[in-house]
Amino acid sequence: MKIKTIKSQSRRDFTAIYECEHCGATVEGYGYDDANFHQNVIANMACNQCGKKASDDYRPLVTKYADHEVL
Ligand SMILES: [Zn+2]
């Protein structure tokens, strides 16, 4: 899955629309805006329609805030 749109964000917690790269299915979900979440968690989310994860060329978004920033 990848993030299609971030709907709202409060500090590092956000709500986003995730989109499957393979079948185009979208799902709304929560997220946490740090590097691990973008690089590992989202890339390993399986689509609930086709069951696939992100492709090998998945490129994570950069975080809104750096990991060391205190919010
Ligand atoms: Zn899919």
N, CA, C, O and the ligand as a Tripos MOL2 file, in Angstrom:
@<TRIPOS>MOLECULE
protein
  285   283    72     0     0
PROTEIN
NO_CHARGES

@<TRIPOS>ATOM
      1 N           0.8480   -1.1810    0.0000 N.3       1 MET1
      2 CA          0.0000    0.0000    0.0000 C.3       1 MET1
      3 C           0.8850    1.2320    0.0000 C.2       1 MET1
      4 O           2.0630    1.1780    0.3540 O.2       1 MET1
      5 N           0.3090    2.3040   -0.3920 N.am      2 LYS2
      6 CA          1.0110    3.5870   -0.3090 C.3       2 LYS2
      7 C          -0.0120    4.6310    0.1180 C.2       2 LYS2
      8 O          -1.2220    4.4210    0.0270 O.2       2 LYS2
      9 N           0.5030    5.7470    0.5810 N.am      3 ILE3
     10 CA         -0.4080    6.8150    0.9790 C.3       3 ILE3
     11 C          -0.8590    7.5680   -0.2580 C.2       3 ILE3
     12 O          -0.0480    8.0450   -1.0510 O.2       3 ILE3
     13 N          -2.1500    7.6610   -0.3990 N.am      4 LYS4
     14 CA         -2.6890    8.4430   -1.5100 C.3       4 LYS4
     15 C          -2.8890    9.8850   -1.0600 C.2       4 LYS4
     16 O          -2.4560   10.8230   -1.7290 O.2       4 LYS4
     17 N          -3.5450   10.0470    0.0710 N.am      5 THR5
     18 CA         -3.8300   11.3770    0.5950 C.3       5 THR5
     19 C          -3.7710   11.3480    2.1100 C.2       5 THR5
     20 O          -4.2870   10.4230    2.7360 O.2       5 THR5
     21 N          -3.1590   12.3330    2.6910 N.am      6 ILE6
     22 CA         -3.2580   12.4900    4.1410 C.3       6 ILE6
     23 C          -4.4180   13.4390    4.4080 C.2       6 ILE6
     24 O          -4.4230   14.5890    3.9710 O.2       6 ILE6
     25 N          -5.3990   12.9200    5.1390 N.am      7 LYS7
     26 CA         -6.6120   13.7070    5.3520 C.3       7 LYS7
     27 C          -6.4290   14.6990    6.4890 C.2       7 LYS7
     28 O          -6.8550   15.8510    6.3950 O.2       7 LYS7
     29 N          -5.7990   14.2500    7.5530 N.am      8 SER8
     30 CA         -5.5810   15.1490    8.6810 C.3       8 SER8
     31 C          -4.3920   14.6410    9.4610 C.2       8 SER8
     32 O          -4.0910   13.4470    9.4520 O.2       8 SER8
     33 N          -3.7260   15.5370   10.1260 N.am      9 GLN9
     34 CA         -2.5800   15.1370   10.9270 C.3       9 GLN9
     35 C          -2.5420   15.9810   12.1860 C.2       9 GLN9
     36 O          -2.6980   17.2010   12.1420 O.2       9 GLN9
     37 N          -2.3310   15.3060   13.3170 N.am     10 SER10
     38 CA         -2.1650   15.9730   14.5850 C.3      10 SER10
     39 C          -0.8590   15.4890   15.1900 C.2      10 SER10
     40 O          -0.7290   14.3130   15.5300 O.2      10 SER10
     41 N           0.0930   16.3710   15.3230 N.am     11 ARG11
     42 CA          1.4560   15.9680   15.6730 C.3      11 ARG11
     43 C           1.8770   14.8650   14.7090 C.2      11 ARG11
     44 O           1.8740   15.0860   13.4980 O.2      11 ARG11
     45 N           2.2440   13.6710   15.2110 N.am     12 ARG12
     46 CA          2.6770   12.6340   14.2820 C.3      12 ARG12
     47 C           1.5480   11.6690   13.9070 C.2      12 ARG12
     48 O           1.7320   10.8080   13.0470 O.2      12 ARG12
     49 N           0.4160   11.8020   14.5260 N.am     13 ASP13
     50 CA         -0.6910   10.9020   14.2120 C.3      13 ASP13
     51 C          -1.4740   11.4530   13.0260 C.2      13 ASP13
     52 O          -1.8520   12.6240   12.9960 O.2      13 ASP13
     53 N          -1.7040   10.5860   12.0590 N.am     14 PHE14
     54 CA         -2.4770   11.0670   10.9150 C.3      14 PHE14
     55 C          -3.5230   10.0580   10.4750 C.2      14 PHE14
     56 O          -3.4800    8.8760   10.8150 O.2      14 PHE14
     57 N          -4.4520   10.5780    9.7130 N.am     15 THR15
     58 CA         -5.4500    9.7470    9.0580 C.3      15 THR15
     59 C          -5.2110    9.8920    7.5630 C.2      15 THR15
     60 O          -5.0790   11.0050    7.0540 O.2      15 THR15
     61 N          -5.1580    8.7820    6.8740 N.am     16 ALA16
     62 CA         -4.8230    8.8420    5.4600 C.3      16 ALA16
     63 C          -5.6670    7.8700    4.6580 C.2      16 ALA16
     64 O          -6.2440    6.9180    5.1850 O.2      16 ALA16
     65 N          -5.7160    8.1460    3.3700 N.am     17 ILE17
     66 CA         -6.2790    7.1860    2.4290 C.3      17 ILE17
     67 C          -5.1000    6.4250    1.8430 C.2      17 ILE17
     68 O          -4.2160    7.0110    1.2180 O.2      17 ILE17
     69 N          -5.0990    5.1090    2.0520 N.am     18 TYR18
     70 CA         -4.0600    4.2610    1.4750 C.3      18 TYR18
     71 C          -4.5910    3.6680    0.1730 C.2      18 TYR18
     72 O          -5.7700    3.3360    0.0520 O.2      18 TYR18
     73 N          -3.6950    3.5470   -0.7830 N.am     19 GLU19
     74 CA         -4.0830    2.9970   -2.0760 C.3      19 GLU19
     75 C          -3.1730    1.8340   -2.4380 C.2      19 GLU19
     76 O          -1.9600    1.8940   -2.2370 O.2      19 GLU19
     77 N          -3.7570    0.7970   -2.9640 N.am     20 CYS20
     78 CA         -2.9860   -0.3640   -3.4080 C.3      20 CYS20
     79 C          -2.3900   -0.0780   -4.7840 C.2      20 CYS20
     80 O          -3.0840    0.3860   -5.6890 O.2      20 CYS20
     81 N          -1.0950   -0.3610   -4.9300 N.am     21 GLU21
     82 CA         -0.4280   -0.1350   -6.2150 C.3      21 GLU21
     83 C          -0.8530   -1.1650   -7.2620 C.2      21 GLU21
     84 O          -0.6790   -0.9630   -8.4640 O.2      21 GLU21
     85 N          -1.4070   -2.2590   -6.7820 N.am     22 HIS22
     86 CA         -1.6720   -3.3690   -7.6920 C.3      22 HIS22
     87 C          -3.0870   -3.3500   -8.2480 C.2      22 HIS22
     88 O          -3.2880   -3.5230   -9.4500 O.2      22 HIS22
     89 N          -4.0710   -3.1390   -7.3770 N.am     23 CYS23
     90 CA         -5.4530   -3.2010   -7.8500 C.3      23 CYS23
     91 C          -6.1810   -1.8750   -7.7040 C.2      23 CYS23
     92 O          -7.3050   -1.7250   -8.1820 O.2      23 CYS23
     93 N          -5.5410   -0.9050   -7.0410 N.am     24 GLY24
     94 CA         -6.1540    0.4150   -6.9370 C.3      24 GLY24
     95 C          -7.1480    0.5590   -5.8050 C.2      24 GLY24
     96 O          -7.7610    1.6160   -5.6600 O.2      24 GLY24
     97 N          -7.3270   -0.4810   -4.9930 N.am     25 ALA25
     98 CA         -8.2540   -0.3860   -3.8710 C.3      25 ALA25
     99 C          -7.7800    0.6770   -2.8850 C.2      25 ALA25
    100 O          -6.5800    0.8540   -2.6780 O.2      25 ALA25
    101 N          -8.7110    1.3670   -2.2950 N.am     26 THR26
    102 CA         -8.3510    2.3780   -1.3060 C.3      26 THR26
    103 C          -8.9890    2.0360    0.0340 C.2      26 THR26
    104 O         -10.0680    1.4460    0.0940 O.2      26 THR26
    105 N          -8.3120    2.4120    1.0870 N.am     27 VAL27
    106 CA         -8.8280    2.1800    2.4220 C.3      27 VAL27
    107 C          -8.3640    3.3240    3.3100 C.2      27 VAL27
    108 O          -7.2410    3.8120    3.1820 O.2      27 VAL27
    109 N          -9.2450    3.7450    4.2120 N.am     28 GLU28
    110 CA         -8.8570    4.7940    5.1490 C.3      28 GLU28
    111 C          -8.2390    4.1500    6.3780 C.2      28 GLU28
    112 O          -8.7160    3.1220    6.8580 O.2      28 GLU28
    113 N          -7.1860    4.7540    6.8790 N.am     29 GLY29
    114 CA         -6.5620    4.1810    8.0620 C.3      29 GLY29
    115 C          -5.7400    5.2170    8.7970 C.2      29 GLY29
    116 O          -5.5310    6.3400    8.3390 O.2      29 GLY29
    117 N          -5.2860    4.7810    9.9580 N.am     30 TYR30
    118 CA         -4.4530    5.6580   10.7650 C.3      30 TYR30
    119 C          -2.9880    5.4140   10.4570 C.2      30 TYR30
    120 O          -2.6220    4.3890    9.8830 O.2      30 TYR30
    121 N          -2.1700    6.3500   10.8380 N.am     31 GLY31
    122 CA         -0.7420    6.1880   10.6450 C.3      31 GLY31
    123 C           0.0210    6.9940   11.6570 C.2      31 GLY31
    124 O          -0.5330    7.8260   12.3770 O.2      31 GLY31
    125 N           1.2990    6.7290   11.6940 N.am     32 TYR32
    126 CA          2.1740    7.4380   12.6080 C.3      32 TYR32
    127 C           3.3520    7.9390   11.7940 C.2      32 TYR32
    128 O           4.0390    7.1610   11.1320 O.2      32 TYR32
    129 N           3.5790    9.2350   11.8460 N.am     33 ASP33
    130 CA          4.5110    9.8770   10.9290 C.3      33 ASP33
    131 C           5.9560    9.8180   11.4120 C.2      33 ASP33
    132 O           6.5310   10.8450   11.7760 O.2      33 ASP33
    133 N           6.5460    8.6250   11.4180 N.am     34 ASP34
    134 CA          7.9880    8.5610   11.6140 C.3      34 ASP34
    135 C           8.5830    7.7010   10.4940 C.2      34 ASP34
    136 O           7.8600    7.0700    9.7230 O.2      34 ASP34
    137 N           9.9040    7.6960   10.4270 N.am     35 ALA35
    138 CA         10.5650    7.0410    9.2950 C.3      35 ALA35
    139 C          10.2570    5.5490    9.2580 C.2      35 ALA35
    140 O          10.0540    4.9870    8.1810 O.2      35 ALA35
    141 N          10.2200    4.9030   10.4180 N.am     36 ASN36
    142 CA          9.9400    3.4720   10.4500 C.3      36 ASN36
    143 C           8.5580    3.1710    9.8780 C.2      36 ASN36
    144 O           8.3820    2.2150    9.1230 O.2      36 ASN36
    145 N           7.5990    3.9850   10.2410 N.am     37 PHE37
    146 CA          6.2500    3.7330    9.7340 C.3      37 PHE37
    147 C           6.2140    3.8440    8.2090 C.2      37 PHE37
    148 O           5.6550    2.9880    7.5240 O.2      37 PHE37
    149 N           6.8160    4.9040    7.6970 N.am     38 HIS38
    150 CA          6.7970    5.0940    6.2390 C.3      38 HIS38
    151 C           7.5890    4.0160    5.5070 C.2      38 HIS38
    152 O           7.1630    3.5140    4.4660 O.2      38 HIS38
    153 N           8.7470    3.6670    6.0660 N.am     39 GLN39
    154 CA          9.6470    2.7740    5.3320 C.3      39 GLN39
    155 C           9.2930    1.3030    5.5170 C.2      39 GLN39
    156 O           9.4900    0.4970    4.6070 O.2      39 GLN39
    157 N           8.7740    0.9530    6.6840 N.am     40 ASN40
    158 CA          8.5510   -0.4670    6.9660 C.3      40 ASN40
    159 C           7.0850   -0.8380    7.1070 C.2      40 ASN40
    160 O           6.6260   -1.8080    6.5020 O.2      40 ASN40
    161 N           6.3550   -0.0810    7.8920 N.am     41 VAL41
    162 CA          4.9800   -0.4840    8.1890 C.3      41 VAL41
    163 C           4.0990   -0.3780    6.9540 C.2      41 VAL41
    164 O           3.3860   -1.3230    6.6130 O.2      41 VAL41
    165 N           4.1450    0.7660    6.2860 N.am     42 ILE42
    166 CA          3.2830    0.9280    5.1150 C.3      42 ILE42
    167 C           3.6920   -0.0400    4.0120 C.2      42 ILE42
    168 O           2.8390   -0.6270    3.3470 O.2      42 ILE42
    169 N           4.9880   -0.2050    3.8200 N.am     43 ALA43
    170 CA          5.4650   -1.1010    2.7600 C.3      43 ALA43
    171 C           5.0180   -2.5390    2.9980 C.2      43 ALA43
    172 O           4.9090   -3.3180    2.0510 O.2      43 ALA43
    173 N           4.7590   -2.8960    4.2530 N.am     44 ASN44
    174 CA          4.3610   -4.2700    4.5760 C.3      44 ASN44
    175 C           2.8670   -4.4370    4.7980 C.2      44 ASN44
    176 O           2.4030   -5.5180    5.1610 O.2      44 ASN44
    177 N           2.1220   -3.3730    4.5810 N.am     45 MET45
    178 CA          0.6630   -3.4930    4.6830 C.3      45 MET45
    179 C           0.1600   -4.2980    3.4910 C.2      45 MET45
    180 O           0.5050   -4.0160    2.3440 O.2      45 MET45
    181 N          -0.6460   -5.2860    3.7740 N.am     46 ALA46
    182 CA         -1.2460   -6.0570    2.6880 C.3      46 ALA46
    183 C          -2.5970   -5.4520    2.3280 C.2      46 ALA46
    184 O          -3.3650   -5.0370    3.1950 O.2      46 ALA46
    185 N          -2.8590   -5.4150    1.0560 N.am     47 CYS47
    186 CA         -4.1380   -4.9180    0.5520 C.3      47 CYS47
    187 C          -5.2450   -5.8800    0.9710 C.2      47 CYS47
    188 O          -5.0810   -7.0960    0.8770 O.2      47 CYS47
    189 N          -6.3660   -5.3410    1.4320 N.am     48 ASN48
    190 CA         -7.4470   -6.2470    1.8250 C.3      48 ASN48
    191 C          -8.2910   -6.7030    0.6330 C.2      48 ASN48
    192 O          -9.2250   -7.4870    0.8000 O.2      48 ASN48
    193 N          -7.9700   -6.2230   -0.5500 N.am     49 GLN49
    194 CA         -8.6570   -6.6950   -1.7530 C.3      49 GLN49
    195 C          -7.8590   -7.7920   -2.4540 C.2      49 GLN49
    196 O          -8.3910   -8.8630   -2.7460 O.2      49 GLN49
    197 N          -6.5890   -7.5230   -2.7200 N.am     50 CYS50
    198 CA         -5.7970   -8.4950   -3.4860 C.3      50 CYS50
    199 C          -4.7280   -9.1670   -2.6300 C.2      50 CYS50
    200 O          -4.1040  -10.1290   -3.0760 O.2      50 CYS50
    201 N          -4.5050   -8.6770   -1.4080 N.am     51 GLY51
    202 CA         -3.5810   -9.3320   -0.5030 C.3      51 GLY51
    203 C          -2.1140   -9.0470   -0.7610 C.2      51 GLY51
    204 O          -1.2480   -9.6170   -0.0970 O.2      51 GLY51
    205 N          -1.8220   -8.1750   -1.7120 N.am     52 LYS52
    206 CA         -0.4240   -7.8950   -2.0360 C.3      52 LYS52
    207 C           0.1130   -6.7300   -1.2070 C.2      52 LYS52
    208 O          -0.6360   -5.8790   -0.7260 O.2      52 LYS52
    209 N           1.4140   -6.7250   -1.0620 N.am     53 LYS53
    210 CA          2.0930   -5.6250   -0.3850 C.3      53 LYS53
    211 C           2.6830   -4.6740   -1.4280 C.2      53 LYS53
    212 O           2.5370   -4.8800   -2.6330 O.2      53 LYS53
    213 N           3.3480   -3.6370   -0.9380 N.am     54 ALA54
    214 CA          3.9400   -2.6680   -1.8550 C.3      54 ALA54
    215 C           4.9430   -3.3450   -2.7790 C.2      54 ALA54
    216 O           5.5580   -4.3490   -2.4210 O.2      54 ALA54
    217 N           5.0960   -2.7890   -3.9550 N.am     55 SER55
    218 CA          6.0730   -3.3420   -4.8790 C.3      55 SER55
    219 C           7.4880   -2.9780   -4.4350 C.2      55 SER55
    220 O           7.6840   -2.1370   -3.5580 O.2      55 SER55
    221 N           8.4570   -3.6230   -5.0550 N.am     56 ASP56
    222 CA          9.8460   -3.4300   -4.6610 C.3      56 ASP56
    223 C          10.3170   -1.9930   -4.8760 C.2      56 ASP56
    224 O          11.2860   -1.5520   -4.2580 O.2      56 ASP56
    225 N           9.6440   -1.2870   -5.7320 N.am     57 ASP57
    226 CA         10.0700    0.0900   -5.9970 C.3      57 ASP57
    227 C           9.3100    1.1010   -5.1320 C.2      57 ASP57
    228 O           9.2970    2.2980   -5.4170 O.2      57 ASP57
    229 N           8.6850    0.5950   -4.0790 N.am     58 TYR58
    230 CA          7.9840    1.4880   -3.1590 C.3      58 TYR58
    231 C           8.9130    2.5940   -2.6560 C.2      58 TYR58
    232 O          10.0290    2.3280   -2.2100 O.2      58 TYR58
    233 N           8.4420    3.8150   -2.7350 N.am     59 ARG59
    234 CA          9.2230    4.9470   -2.2400 C.3      59 ARG59
    235 C           8.4410    5.6200   -1.1170 C.2      59 ARG59
    236 O           7.3970    6.2250   -1.3590 O.2      59 ARG59
    237 N           8.9500    5.5140    0.1160 N.am     60 PRO60
    238 CA          8.2060    6.1060    1.2260 C.3      60 PRO60
    239 C           8.1750    7.6260    1.1560 C.2      60 PRO60
    240 O           9.0840    8.2640    0.6240 O.2      60 PRO60
    241 N           7.1260    8.1750    1.6980 N.am     61 LEU61
    242 CA          7.0740    9.6240    1.8540 C.3      61 LEU61
    243 C           8.0700   10.0360    2.9250 C.2      61 LEU61
    244 O           8.4310    9.2430    3.7940 O.2      61 LEU61
    245 N           8.4980   11.2570    2.8540 N.am     62 VAL62
    246 CA          9.3170   11.7520    3.9540 C.3      62 VAL62
    247 C           8.3820   12.2160    5.0610 C.2      62 VAL62
    248 O           7.2470   12.6210    4.8120 O.2      62 VAL62
    249 N           8.8820   12.1490    6.2770 N.am     63 THR63
    250 CA          8.0570   12.5440    7.4050 C.3      63 THR63
    251 C           7.8830   14.0590    7.4170 C.2      63 THR63
    252 O           8.7030   14.8120    6.8910 O.2      63 THR63
    253 N           6.8060   14.4620    8.0250 N.am     64 LYS64
    254 CA          6.5660   15.8930    8.1450 C.3      64 LYS64
    255 C           7.5440   16.5060    9.1600 C.2      64 LYS64
    256 O           8.0350   17.6220    8.9920 O.2      64 LYS64
    257 N           7.8010   15.7380   10.2030 N.am     65 TYR65
    258 CA          8.7420   16.1820   11.2330 C.3      65 TYR65
    259 C           9.8920   15.1790   11.3060 C.2      65 TYR65
    260 O           9.6790   13.9800   11.1270 O.2      65 TYR65
    261 N          11.0800   15.6500   11.5620 N.am     66 ALA66
    262 CA         12.2110   14.7400   11.7460 C.3      66 ALA66
    263 C          12.0080   13.9260   13.0150 C.2      66 ALA66
    264 O          11.3500   14.3800   13.9510 O.2      66 ALA66
    265 N          12.5740   12.7210   13.0450 N.am     67 ASP67
    266 CA         12.3420   11.8260   14.1690 C.3      67 ASP67
    267 C          12.8000   12.4000   15.5070 C.2      67 ASP67
    268 O          12.2320   12.0860   16.5520 O.2      67 ASP67
    269 N          13.8270   13.2370   15.4660 N.am     68 HIS68
    270 CA         14.3460   13.7640   16.7340 C.3      68 HIS68
    271 C          13.5800   14.9850   17.2270 C.2      68 HIS68
    272 O          13.7980   15.4420   18.3480 O.2      68 HIS68
    273 N          12.7010   15.5050   16.4140 N.am     69 GLU69
    274 CA         11.9580   16.6890   16.8320 C.3      69 GLU69
    275 C          10.9680   16.3270   17.9280 C.2      69 GLU69
    276 O          10.3000   15.2950   17.8620 O.2      69 GLU69
    277 N          10.8840   17.1810   18.9300 N.am     70 VAL70
    278 CA          9.9090   16.9980   19.9960 C.3      70 VAL70
    279 C           8.7250   17.8920   19.6820 C.2      70 VAL70
    280 O           8.8740   19.1010   19.5010 O.2      70 VAL70
    281 N           7.5550   17.2900   19.6180 N.am     71 LEU71
    282 CA          6.3750   18.0550   19.2120 C.3      71 LEU71
    283 C           5.5280   18.4540   20.4200 C.2      71 LEU71
    284 O           4.4950   19.1040   20.2620 O.2      71 LEU71
    285 ZN         -4.7600   -4.5600   -4.0150 Zn       72 ZN72
@<TRIPOS>BOND
     1     1     2 1
     2     2     3 1
     3     3     4 2
     4     3     5 am
     5     5     6 1
     6     6     7 1
     7     7     8 2
     8     7     9 am
     9     9    10 1
    10    10    11 1
    11    11    12 2
    12    11    13 am
    13    13    14 1
    14    14    15 1
    15    15    16 2
    16    15    17 am
    17    17    18 1
    18    18    19 1
    19    19    20 2
    20    19    21 am
    21    21    22 1
    22    22    23 1
    23    23    24 2
    24    23    25 am
    25    25    26 1
    26    26    27 1
    27    27    28 2
    28    27    29 am
    29    29    30 1
    30    30    31 1
    31    31    32 2
    32    31    33 am
    33    33    34 1
    34    34    35 1
    35    35    36 2
    36    35    37 am
    37    37    38 1
    38    38    39 1
    39    39    40 2
    40    39    41 am
    41    41    42 1
    42    42    43 1
    43    43    44 2
    44    43    45 am
    45    45    46 1
    46    46    47 1
    47    47    48 2
    48    47    49 am
    49    49    50 1
    50    50    51 1
    51    51    52 2
    52    51    53 am
    53    53    54 1
    54    54    55 1
    55    55    56 2
    56    55    57 am
    57    57    58 1
    58    58    59 1
    59    59    60 2
    60    59    61 am
    61    61    62 1
    62    62    63 1
    63    63    64 2
    64    63    65 am
    65    65    66 1
    66    66    67 1
    67    67    68 2
    68    67    69 am
    69    69    70 1
    70    70    71 1
    71    71    72 2
    72    71    73 am
    73    73    74 1
    74    74    75 1
    75    75    76 2
    76    75    77 am
    77    77    78 1
    78    78    79 1
    79    79    80 2
    80    79    81 am
    81    81    82 1
    82    82    83 1
    83    83    84 2
    84    83    85 am
    85    85    86 1
    86    86    87 1
    87    87    88 2
    88    87    89 am
    89    89    90 1
    90    90    91 1
    91    91    92 2
    92    91    93 am
    93    93    94 1
    94    94    95 1
    95    95    96 2
    96    95    97 am
    97    97    98 1
    98    98    99 1
    99    99   100 2
   100    99   101 am
   101   101   102 1
   102   102   103 1
   103   103   104 2
   104   103   105 am
   105   105   106 1
   106   106   107 1
   107   107   108 2
   108   107   109 am
   109   109   110 1
   110   110   111 1
   111   111   112 2
   112   111   113 am
   113   113   114 1
   114   114   115 1
   115   115   116 2
   116   115   117 am
   117   117   118 1
   118   118   119 1
   119   119   120 2
   120   119   121 am
   121   121   122 1
   122   122   123 1
   123   123   124 2
   124   123   125 am
   125   125   126 1
   126   126   127 1
   127   127   128 2
   128   127   129 am
   129   129   130 1
   130   130   131 1
   131   131   132 2
   132   131   133 am
   133   133   134 1
   134   134   135 1
   135   135   136 2
   136   135   137 am
   137   137   138 1
   138   138   139 1
   139   139   140 2
   140   139   141 am
   141   141   142 1
   142   142   143 1
   143   143   144 2
   144   143   145 am
   145   145   146 1
   146   146   147 1
   147   147   148 2
   148   147   149 am
   149   149   150 1
   150   150   151 1
   151   151   152 2
   152   151   153 am
   153   153   154 1
   154   154   155 1
   155   155   156 2
   156   155   157 am
   157   157   158 1
   158   158   159 1
   159   159   160 2
   160   159   161 am
   161   161   162 1
   162   162   163 1
   163   163   164 2
   164   163   165 am
   165   165   166 1
   166   166   167 1
   167   167   168 2
   168   167   169 am
   169   169   170 1
   170   170   171 1
   171   171   172 2
   172   171   173 am
   173   173   174 1
   174   174   175 1
   175   175   176 2
   176   175   177 am
   177   177   178 1
   178   178   179 1
   179   179   180 2
   180   179   181 am
   181   181   182 1
   182   182   183 1
   183   183   184 2
   184   183   185 am
   185   185   186 1
   186   186   187 1
   187   187   188 2
   188   187   189 am
   189   189   190 1
   190   190   191 1
   191   191   192 2
   192   191   193 am
   193   193   194 1
   194   194   195 1
   195   195   196 2
   196   195   197 am
   197   197   198 1
   198   198   199 1
   199   199   200 2
   200   199   201 am
   201   201   202 1
   202   202   203 1
   203   203   204 2
   204   203   205 am
   205   205   206 1
   206   206   207 1
   207   207   208 2
   208   207   209 am
   209   209   210 1
   210   210   211 1
   211   211   212 2
   212   211   213 am
   213   213   214 1
   214   214   215 1
   215   215   216 2
   216   215   217 am
   217   217   218 1
   218   218   219 1
   219   219   220 2
   220   219   221 am
   221   221   222 1
   222   222   223 1
   223   223   224 2
   224   223   225 am
   225   225   226 1
   226   226   227 1
   227   227   228 2
   228   227   229 am
   229   229   230 1
   230   230   231 1
   231   231   232 2
   232   231   233 am
   233   233   234 1
   234   234   235 1
   235   235   236 2
   236   235   237 am
   237   237   238 1
   238   238   239 1
   239   239   240 2
   240   239   241 am
   241   241   242 1
   242   242   243 1
   243   243   244 2
   244   243   245 am
   245   245   246 1
   246   246   247 1
   247   247   248 2
   248   247   249 am
   249   249   250 1
   250   250   251 1
   251   251   252 2
   252   251   253 am
   253   253   254 1
   254   254   255 1
   255   255   256 2
   256   255   257 am
   257   257   258 1
   258   258   259 1
   259   259   260 2
   260   259   261 am
   261   261   262 1
   262   262   263 1
   263   263   264 2
   264   263   265 am
   265   265   266 1
   266   266   267 1
   267   267   268 2
   268   267   269 am
   269   269   270 1
   270   270   271 1
   271   271   272 2
   272   271   273 am
   273   273   274 1
   274   274   275 1
   275   275   276 2
   276   275   277 am
   277   277   278 1
   278   278   279 1
   279   279   280 2
   280   279   281 am
   281   281   282 1
   282   282   283 1
   283   283   284 2
@<TRIPOS>SUBSTRUCTURE
     1 MET1         2 RESIDUE 1 A MET
     2 LYS2         6 RESIDUE 1 A LYS
     3 ILE3        10 RESIDUE 1 A ILE
     4 LYS4        14 RESIDUE 1 A LYS
     5 THR5        18 RESIDUE 1 A THR
     6 ILE6        22 RESIDUE 1 A ILE
     7 LYS7        26 RESIDUE 1 A LYS
     8 SER8        30 RESIDUE 1 A SER
     9 GLN9        34 RESIDUE 1 A GLN
    10 SER10       38 RESIDUE 1 A SER
    11 ARG11       42 RESIDUE 1 A ARG
    12 ARG12       46 RESIDUE 1 A ARG
    13 ASP13       50 RESIDUE 1 A ASP
    14 PHE14       54 RESIDUE 1 A PHE
    15 THR15       58 RESIDUE 1 A THR
    16 ALA16       62 RESIDUE 1 A ALA
    17 ILE17       66 RESIDUE 1 A ILE
    18 TYR18       70 RESIDUE 1 A TYR
    19 GLU19       74 RESIDUE 1 A GLU
    20 CYS20       78 RESIDUE 1 A CYS
    21 GLU21       82 RESIDUE 1 A GLU
    22 HIS22       86 RESIDUE 1 A HIS
    23 CYS23       90 RESIDUE 1 A CYS
    24 GLY24       94 RESIDUE 1 A GLY
    25 ALA25       98 RESIDUE 1 A ALA
    26 THR26      102 RESIDUE 1 A THR
    27 VAL27      106 RESIDUE 1 A VAL
    28 GLU28      110 RESIDUE 1 A GLU
    29 GLY29      114 RESIDUE 1 A GLY
    30 TYR30      118 RESIDUE 1 A TYR
    31 GLY31      122 RESIDUE 1 A GLY
    32 TYR32      126 RESIDUE 1 A TYR
    33 ASP33      130 RESIDUE 1 A ASP
    34 ASP34      134 RESIDUE 1 A ASP
    35 ALA35      138 RESIDUE 1 A ALA
    36 ASN36      142 RESIDUE 1 A ASN
    37 PHE37      146 RESIDUE 1 A PHE
    38 HIS38      150 RESIDUE 1 A HIS
    39 GLN39      154 RESIDUE 1 A GLN
    40 ASN40      158 RESIDUE 1 A ASN
    41 VAL41      162 RESIDUE 1 A VAL
    42 ILE42      166 RESIDUE 1 A ILE
    43 ALA43      170 RESIDUE 1 A ALA
    44 ASN44      174 RESIDUE 1 A ASN
    45 MET45      178 RESIDUE 1 A MET
    46 ALA46      182 RESIDUE 1 A ALA
    47 CYS47      186 RESIDUE 1 A CYS
    48 ASN48      190 RESIDUE 1 A ASN
    49 GLN49      194 RESIDUE 1 A GLN
    50 CYS50      198 RESIDUE 1 A CYS
    51 GLY51      202 RESIDUE 1 A GLY
    52 LYS52      206 RESIDUE 1 A LYS
    53 LYS53      210 RESIDUE 1 A LYS
    54 ALA54      214 RESIDUE 1 A ALA
    55 SER55      218 RESIDUE 1 A SER
    56 ASP56      222 RESIDUE 1 A ASP
    57 ASP57      226 RESIDUE 1 A ASP
    58 TYR58      230 RESIDUE 1 A TYR
    59 ARG59      234 RESIDUE 1 A ARG
    60 PRO60      238 RESIDUE 1 A PRO
    61 LEU61      242 RESIDUE 1 A LEU
    62 VAL62      246 RESIDUE 1 A VAL
    63 THR63      250 RESIDUE 1 A THR
    64 LYS64      254 RESIDUE 1 A LYS
    65 TYR65      258 RESIDUE 1 A TYR
    66 ALA66      262 RESIDUE 1 A ALA
    67 ASP67      266 RESIDUE 1 A ASP
    68 HIS68      270 RESIDUE 1 A HIS
    69 GLU69      274 RESIDUE 1 A GLU
    70 VAL70      278 RESIDUE 1 A VAL
    71 LEU71      282 RESIDUE 1 A LEU
    72 ZN72       285 GROUP 0 **** ****
